[in-house]
Amino acid sequence: APPEWQGLEGALDDLENLRASLDLSVAYIKNYELDKCEILLGRYALPACRARGLPWIAKALQDYATLRMKQNRQAEAMLLLEDLESMLPPHPIMLHNLGLAYNSLRMHDKAMMAFEQAVALKNGEMAYDDYWNIGITLNHTKRHRDAFVQLIRALELAPSDPKVDDVTLAKLNSNIGSCLDRKSTRLNSS
């Protein structure tokens, strides 16, 4: 069973403990210890961050939305991100995550608006993942030719990003294959 931490509420009054609990919750998410994260973040850290206000609540809501996405609870993640969006000025990372939530809920027009706004906030500078997200959204909306162009550009740029690993490249190539498969299926059925 997930751990029960006696007295953690009081310990989180100390800022270093609260910071550590947020760091630990992210480590739980990255290692798919989602039940432990749910207890630590949902029951203890999130309420402590709400009581403290900004910037604490922003970090906690972002992490909790990430947890919800990992739990395949995208509708709840979207609500958390929209709550966060109402508290803060627009930020590219927040809009990127909101776009991912919208895309997963088949709200592709809203996803595209979020991705485009994120790029606009970066003075129009697009990284590989911006091309990737826009390409996926275009593919979902059956604009396969436009999607293919965006996904190929993402693939060209991805190796220059130090965070890109073989798994990421495999996912990107899979999206390109999916785009081509849908495009050829559409042409063959015409």
Secondary structure, DSSP 4 states (H G I P E B T S, - for coil): -----TTHHHHTTSHHHHHHHHHHHHHHHHTT-HHHHIIIIIIIIHHHHHHH-TTHHHHHHHHHHHHHHHTT-HHHHHHHHHHHHHHS---HHHHHHHHHHHHHTT-HHHHHHHHHHHHHHTTT---HHHHHHHHHHHHHTT-HHHHHHHHHHHHHHGGGSTT--HHHHHHHHHHHHHHHHHHHHHHHH-
